[in-house]
Amino acid sequence: MDKNFKEFAVSKGLKLSNGIAYGNLHSHAATLSDGDGFKQITITTRFADSAKQRELETYLRQNNIFQEYSLRDFSFFPERINIVFFYNNKNQLLTINNFINWFFPLLDQYSASDANTCPICGGSLTGGCWKLIGGAAYHLHRECSETVCQNIEASNADVGTGSYLGGFLGAIIGATLGGILWGLVLFIGYVASIIGFVIGWLAEMGYTLLHGKKGIVESIILGFAVIFGVLFGTIFSQSITLVKEGFEVGELPKLFSLLFQDSKYVMASLFDIILGLVFAALGAFSLIKGAGKKGSKTKVIDLE
C-alpha cells in the first residue's frame, strides 16, 4: 500500500499487516488494498435474506456511482463485496472517504452482517480470529476458520493436476467449433465480439473436458486456440464462398495455393483475420485472463 493510503486506513482505525489494512470499518469487516492502477475495498459479509442483497444491487445500478466515485468494478459474492476504484491522485482519498460514508450505512439498511457476525455460518462472534484469505480479511469463528482452511487445502490439492497436452487438444477442438461459427457469421457479412467470446468459451470448455492442467499456461494455450479459431474460421468462410461459386471441395487446397500468390487476395484475407482477432480479443480477453487466475492456489494467513 502507498504511504497516503496507509495513513488513511490507520485514521479509520484499521490495522496494517501483510501489505493490506483490515479491521472494523463502520461496524463491518473490511480490507483496504491497492495494486497497479487501482485501490480496493473488500467487505466480508453475508446477507441473511438474499432478496435484500438483490434489492441493494438494484439500487446501486440505478445510481450513477461509477462516475461519481471513480469506480472500476463493483461485484457481490456470497461472502464478500469487492469495490475497485480507478487510480487517481487527485482527491482520490476524499472520493473513497465519501464513498465509505455513503455506502456503509446502506449495508446496515439492507441487513448485511456486521464485523461481529461470522460470514461463514452467520453466527454471532465473541472473540474469533482474523484470517487473510485470498487477499481479503475475514473475522471468523475458529471452528469455521478450520473448516474453511480444510476446504481450501482440498481445492489447492486439485491445482496442478491434469495434462497440458490433453487441455491443448481440447482447446483446439473447442476453438475449431467456434471457428466454424465464426466462419458462418463472417460469410453472411457480420462480425461481433460475442463470437470471439464464444470461441474462447468453447476452447476453455474443451480444455476442461479433456482435463487440462490449471495454471498460467492455460491462458497461453487458450490464447493460441482463439487465434487458431479465428484463422480457421476465416479460411472456412472463404471455402464456403468458393464452394458456392461452383468449385469442388477437393479443388480448394490447390485453389488456395494459387490465391495466396495474389497480393490483393492476401491483403483482403489479412484484413479479415486482423478484424477477427480484434473482435476475438474484445470478446475473449477477460475469459482467458480469468482462466490463468483459476490455477493459482488460495493463500490463508493468520492475522491475529
C-alpha positions as CSV (number, residue, x, y, z in Angstrom):
1,M,0.0,0.0,0.0
2,D,1.2,3.5,-0.7
3,K,2.0,5.8,2.2
4,N,-1.1,8.0,1.9
5,F,-3.4,5.1,1.7
6,K,-1.8,3.5,4.8
7,E,-2.3,6.8,6.7
8,F,-5.9,7.0,5.5
9,A,-6.5,3.4,6.7
10,V,-4.9,4.0,10.1
11,S,-7.0,7.1,10.5
12,K,-10.1,4.9,10.1
13,G,-8.9,2.6,12.9
14,L,-7.7,-0.2,10.7
15,K,-4.5,-2.3,11.3
16,L,-1.7,-2.8,8.8
17,S,-0.4,-6.3,8.0
18,N,0.9,-8.3,5.0
19,G,0.5,-5.4,2.6
20,I,-3.1,-4.6,3.4
21,A,-5.2,-2.7,6.0
22,Y,-8.0,-4.6,7.8
23,G,-10.4,-4.4,10.7
24,N,-13.7,-2.9,11.8
25,L,-14.8,-0.1,9.4
26,H,-18.1,1.5,10.2
27,S,-19.0,-1.8,12.1
28,H,-18.2,-4.0,9.1
29,A,-15.2,-6.3,8.4
30,A,-13.2,-4.5,5.7
31,T,-9.9,-4.9,3.8
32,L,-8.2,-1.9,2.1
33,S,-5.6,-2.8,-0.6
34,D,-4.1,-1.4,-3.7
35,G,-2.3,-2.5,-6.8
36,D,-1.1,-1.4,-10.2
37,G,-3.6,1.3,-11.2
38,F,-6.3,0.7,-8.6
39,K,-7.3,0.8,-4.9
40,Q,-9.8,-1.6,-3.5
41,I,-12.2,-2.1,-0.5
42,T,-13.3,-5.6,0.2
43,I,-16.1,-6.2,2.7
44,T,-16.5,-9.7,4.1
45,T,-20.2,-10.0,4.9
46,R,-23.3,-12.0,4.2
47,F,-27.0,-11.3,3.7
48,A,-29.4,-13.4,5.7
49,D,-32.1,-12.5,3.2
50,S,-30.9,-12.9,-0.4
51,A,-33.8,-10.6,-1.5
52,K,-32.2,-7.8,0.4
53,Q,-28.9,-8.3,-1.5
54,R,-30.7,-8.2,-4.8
55,E,-32.5,-5.0,-3.7
56,L,-29.2,-3.4,-2.8
57,E,-27.6,-4.4,-6.1
58,T,-30.7,-3.0,-8.0
59,Y,-30.4,0.3,-6.0
60,L,-26.7,0.6,-6.9
61,R,-27.3,0.0,-10.6
62,Q,-29.9,2.8,-10.6
63,N,-27.4,5.3,-9.3
64,N,-24.5,6.8,-11.2
65,I,-22.0,5.6,-8.7
66,F,-19.3,4.5,-11.1
67,Q,-18.7,8.0,-12.4
68,E,-19.4,9.8,-9.1
69,Y,-16.9,7.7,-7.1
70,S,-14.4,6.7,-9.9
71,L,-15.3,3.0,-9.6
72,R,-13.7,0.5,-11.9
73,D,-15.6,-2.5,-10.6
74,F,-18.3,-3.4,-8.1
75,S,-19.2,-7.0,-7.5
76,F,-21.1,-9.2,-5.0
77,F,-20.0,-12.6,-3.9
78,P,-21.6,-15.0,-1.3
79,E,-19.3,-13.9,1.5
80,R,-17.8,-10.6,0.3
81,I,-18.3,-7.4,-1.7
82,N,-15.5,-6.1,-3.8
83,I,-15.2,-2.4,-4.7
84,V,-12.4,-1.3,-7.0
85,F,-11.5,2.3,-7.6
86,F,-9.6,3.7,-10.6
87,Y,-6.2,5.1,-9.5
88,N,-6.4,8.8,-9.5
89,N,-4.0,11.0,-7.4
90,K,-6.3,14.0,-7.4
91,N,-8.7,13.9,-4.4
92,Q,-8.9,10.1,-4.6
93,L,-8.8,9.5,-0.8
94,L,-11.5,12.2,-0.4
95,T,-13.6,10.3,-3.0
96,I,-13.1,7.0,-1.3
97,N,-14.0,8.6,2.1
98,N,-17.2,10.0,0.6
99,F,-18.0,6.6,-0.8
100,I,-17.5,4.9,2.6
101,N,-19.7,7.4,4.3
102,W,-22.4,6.9,1.6
103,F,-22.2,3.1,1.1
104,F,-21.6,1.6,4.6
105,P,-24.9,2.9,6.0
106,L,-26.6,1.1,3.1
107,L,-25.1,-2.2,4.3
108,D,-27.0,-1.7,7.6
109,Q,-30.1,-0.6,5.8
110,Y,-30.1,-3.8,3.6
111,S,-29.3,-6.1,6.5
112,A,-25.7,-7.0,5.6
113,S,-24.0,-8.8,8.5
114,D,-21.5,-6.7,10.6
115,A,-18.0,-7.4,11.8
116,N,-19.2,-9.3,14.8
117,T,-21.1,-11.9,12.7
118,C,-19.2,-14.8,11.1
119,P,-19.6,-14.5,7.3
120,I,-19.4,-18.3,7.0
121,C,-22.1,-19.6,9.4
122,G,-23.9,-16.3,10.2
123,G,-23.5,-16.8,14.0
124,S,-22.5,-14.1,16.5
125,L,-18.8,-13.7,17.2
126,T,-17.3,-13.3,20.6
127,G,-13.5,-13.3,20.1
128,G,-13.0,-15.3,17.0
129,C,-10.0,-14.8,14.7
130,W,-8.9,-12.8,11.7
131,K,-7.7,-14.7,8.6
132,L,-6.4,-13.2,5.4
133,I,-7.9,-15.5,2.7
134,G,-7.2,-14.8,-0.9
135,G,-6.3,-11.2,-0.1
136,A,-9.4,-10.4,2.0
137,A,-9.6,-10.3,5.8
138,Y,-12.3,-12.5,7.4
139,H,-13.4,-12.3,11.0
140,L,-14.4,-15.9,11.8
141,H,-15.2,-18.4,14.4
142,R,-12.2,-20.6,15.0
143,E,-14.2,-23.7,14.1
144,C,-15.4,-22.1,10.9
145,S,-11.9,-21.0,10.1
146,E,-10.7,-24.6,10.4
147,T,-13.4,-25.8,8.0
148,V,-12.5,-23.0,5.5
149,C,-8.8,-24.0,5.7
150,Q,-9.6,-27.6,5.1
151,N,-11.8,-26.8,2.1
152,I,-9.1,-24.5,0.7
153,E,-6.4,-27.2,1.2
154,A,-8.6,-29.7,-0.7
155,S,-9.1,-27.2,-3.5
156,N,-5.4,-26.3,-3.7
157,A,-4.6,-30.0,-4.0
158,D,-6.5,-30.1,-7.3
159,V,-4.4,-27.3,-8.7
160,G,-1.6,-28.8,-10.8
161,T,-3.4,-32.0,-11.7
162,G,-4.3,-32.8,-15.3
163,S,-2.4,-32.5,-18.5
164,Y,-1.4,-29.6,-20.7
165,L,-1.4,-31.8,-23.8
166,G,-4.9,-33.0,-23.1
167,G,-6.0,-29.5,-22.4
168,F,-4.3,-28.3,-25.6
169,L,-6.2,-30.8,-27.7
170,G,-9.5,-30.0,-26.1
171,A,-8.9,-26.2,-26.6
172,I,-8.1,-26.7,-30.3
173,I,-11.3,-28.8,-30.7
174,G,-13.4,-26.2,-29.0
175,A,-11.8,-23.4,-30.9
176,T,-12.4,-25.3,-34.2
177,L,-16.1,-25.5,-33.4
178,G,-16.1,-21.8,-32.5
179,G,-14.2,-21.1,-35.8
180,I,-16.9,-22.8,-37.8
181,L,-19.4,-20.5,-36.1
182,W,-17.1,-17.5,-36.8
183,G,-16.8,-18.6,-40.5
184,L,-20.6,-18.8,-40.9
185,V,-21.1,-15.4,-39.3
186,L,-18.3,-13.9,-41.4
187,F,-19.8,-15.5,-44.6
188,I,-23.1,-13.6,-44.1
189,G,-21.1,-10.4,-43.6
190,Y,-21.4,-9.9,-39.8
191,V,-18.8,-9.8,-37.1
192,A,-19.2,-9.2,-33.3
193,S,-17.1,-9.6,-30.2
194,I,-19.6,-12.0,-28.8
195,I,-18.4,-14.6,-31.4
196,G,-14.9,-14.1,-30.0
197,F,-16.2,-14.8,-26.6
198,V,-17.9,-18.0,-27.9
199,I,-14.6,-19.2,-29.4
200,G,-12.8,-18.6,-26.1
201,W,-15.7,-20.2,-24.1
202,L,-15.7,-23.3,-26.3
203,A,-11.9,-23.5,-26.1
204,E,-12.0,-23.3,-22.3
205,M,-14.8,-25.9,-22.2
206,G,-12.7,-28.3,-24.4
207,Y,-9.7,-27.6,-22.2
208,T,-11.7,-28.5,-19.1
209,L,-13.4,-31.6,-20.6
210,L,-10.1,-33.1,-21.6
211,H,-8.7,-32.4,-18.1
212,G,-6.3,-29.7,-18.9
213,K,-3.9,-28.6,-16.1
214,K,-4.8,-25.4,-14.4
215,G,-2.2,-22.6,-14.3
216,I,-0.8,-19.6,-16.3
217,V,0.0,-21.9,-19.2
218,E,-3.7,-22.5,-19.6
219,S,-4.2,-18.8,-20.5
220,I,-1.4,-19.1,-23.1
221,I,-3.0,-22.2,-24.6
222,L,-6.4,-20.6,-24.7
223,G,-4.9,-17.5,-26.4
224,F,-3.3,-19.7,-29.0
225,A,-6.6,-21.6,-29.5
226,V,-8.6,-18.4,-30.0
227,I,-6.1,-17.2,-32.7
228,F,-6.3,-20.6,-34.3
229,G,-10.1,-20.4,-34.2
230,V,-10.2,-17.1,-36.0
231,L,-7.7,-18.2,-38.7
232,F,-9.7,-21.4,-39.2
233,G,-13.0,-19.5,-39.3
234,T,-11.6,-17.1,-41.9
235,I,-10.5,-20.0,-44.2
236,F,-13.8,-21.8,-43.6
237,S,-15.7,-18.7,-44.6
238,Q,-13.7,-18.3,-47.8
239,S,-14.2,-22.0,-48.5
240,I,-18.0,-21.7,-48.3
241,T,-17.8,-18.8,-50.8
242,L,-15.7,-20.8,-53.2
243,V,-17.9,-23.8,-53.0
244,K,-21.0,-21.6,-53.5
245,E,-19.3,-20.3,-56.7
246,G,-19.1,-23.9,-58.1
247,F,-15.7,-25.2,-57.0
248,E,-15.4,-28.7,-55.7
249,V,-14.1,-29.3,-52.1
250,G,-11.2,-31.3,-53.5
251,E,-10.1,-28.4,-55.6
252,L,-9.8,-26.0,-52.6
253,P,-6.2,-26.7,-51.5
254,K,-4.8,-26.2,-54.9
255,L,-7.0,-23.1,-55.4
256,F,-5.9,-21.6,-52.1
257,S,-2.2,-22.1,-53.1
258,L,-2.9,-20.0,-56.2
259,L,-5.0,-17.4,-54.4
260,F,-2.2,-16.8,-51.8
261,Q,0.0,-15.7,-54.7
262,D,-2.4,-12.8,-55.4
263,S,-1.4,-9.8,-53.3
264,K,-5.0,-8.4,-53.4
265,Y,-6.4,-11.6,-52.1
266,V,-3.7,-11.8,-49.4
267,M,-4.4,-8.2,-48.3
268,A,-8.2,-8.9,-48.1
269,S,-7.6,-12.0,-46.1
270,L,-5.3,-10.3,-43.7
271,F,-7.9,-7.6,-43.2
272,D,-10.5,-10.3,-42.3
273,I,-8.0,-12.0,-40.0
274,I,-7.0,-8.8,-38.2
275,L,-10.6,-7.7,-37.8
276,G,-11.4,-11.2,-36.4
277,L,-8.5,-11.1,-33.9
278,V,-9.6,-7.6,-32.7
279,F,-13.1,-8.8,-32.1
280,A,-11.9,-12.1,-30.6
281,A,-9.6,-10.1,-28.2
282,L,-12.5,-7.9,-27.2
283,G,-14.8,-10.9,-26.5
284,A,-12.4,-13.4,-25.0
285,F,-9.7,-11.4,-23.2
286,S,-11.4,-11.4,-19.8
287,L,-12.2,-15.1,-20.1
288,I,-8.6,-16.0,-20.9
289,K,-7.2,-13.8,-18.2
290,G,-9.5,-15.3,-15.6
291,A,-8.5,-18.8,-16.7
292,G,-4.9,-18.2,-15.5
293,K,-6.1,-17.0,-12.2
294,K,-8.1,-20.1,-11.5
295,G,-4.8,-22.0,-11.5
296,S,-3.4,-20.1,-8.6
297,K,-3.6,-21.5,-5.1
298,T,-5.5,-19.6,-2.4
299,K,-3.4,-18.4,0.4
300,V,-4.5,-18.3,4.1
301,I,-2.6,-16.2,6.5
302,D,-3.2,-15.7,10.3
303,L,-3.7,-12.0,11.0
304,E,-4.5,-12.3,14.7
